[in-house]
Amino acid sequence: MSLKFRLFCANVSLLLLSLLNFQPAQAQYNFTELDQKIESVKKELGGAFVVQIYHNGQVVYTRSEGGFTPKTQAQVASCSKWLTAALILVLADEGKLSLNDPVSKYLPIYSKYSKGYITIRQCLSHLTGIESEPIRLATILKRGRYNSLEEEVADFATSKEIVSNPGLEFRYSNIGLNIAGRIAEIVSRKGFEQVMQEKLLRPLQMRNTSFSSLNAVNPSGGAVSTPNDYMNFLSMLLNKGVFNGKRILSESAVALMHTPQTTGPMIKYAPRAAEGYNYGMGEWIQETDEKGNATVVSCPGLFGTWPLLDLCRGYASIVFVKSLLNEEKRAVYLDLKKTIDRQIVANCK
């Protein structure tokens, strides 16, 4: 065999190996069952949706329907809470606030109305003890009467009663995260949208995500985002606070988000889609191991989008839709997760 022919064979082999490295990510998985499952529940998903899965440093699955694409913008409702909680933890990492600070340190009006002992930590976990009403479309529409987040948060102090001591009872609402969002404005001396962009969204390259509003900005439910953008956020959490080689959140802050802050008896109100779950900081603890450590966390929104991290299997997923979340849809989402789980092996010990 001539030297020239051997060199030719070696070059061809290298080319074939390089082509193997550039195979689509989906080729490493068999998502046929997932495709079939999604096809069978398209009606329940509202007809227009995106399903994405991130694993081993890349998006390994995308399914788009009904005009939605990974770049489609839509309101994500309570999925906003996860972003806001992360922002507060960024500010805590920077030393601009402490989670154990009473809100009255920044909002003196809360001391005047017997709410001075509520902490920022309790705000991130719906443990303020302030009376609240379930989050519905009507609740969102009522916010139109506020001209600013400052005005809304002051109204919480003056017009809402304390129904339990802070830290004892969980009531899911927009109150705690919006108080925390107002504190972010105070310590940063900037509007919520600006500080969110500077500290979280731009570093995560979430260029099509914002909280901008004609009325009062809503840290608890006012975000508009895309599947691609929100997946950047999820990948950062999955990578323990690092995105594209840059640290966004400390590893301890990410771990704190995943630490349950509630127990079952503390839950006095939770939306039906999250019944049976405990709560961390800005996120639901969907599953735990035998020691009570979070293994699956999520943050479903009223308009149906359901972002999720499986910490044992090391993947992030998002079902991005624009149709109201209900109990039936929860069952669909959980069934989709089971299908994904059959393709990605758990590595928790």
Buried (B, 14 or more C-beta within 10 A) or exposed (E): EEEEEEEEEEEEEEEEEEEEEEEEBEEEBEBEEBBEBBEEBEEBBBBBBBBBBBBEEEBBBBBBBBEBEBEBEBBBBBBBBBBBBBBBBBBBBEEBBEBEBBBBBBBEBBBEBEBBBBBBBBBBBBBBBBBBBEBEEEBBEEBEEBEBBBEBBBEBBEEBEBEBEBBEBBBBBBBBBBBBBBBBBBBBEBBBBBBBBBBBBEBBEBEBBBBBBEBBBBBBBBBBBBBBBBBBBBBBBBBBBBBEEEBBBBEEBBBBBBEBBBEEEBBBBBBEBBEEBBBBBBBBBBBBEEEEBBBBBBBBBBBBBBBBBBBBBBBBBBBBBBBBBBEEBBEBBEEBBEBBBEBBEEEEE
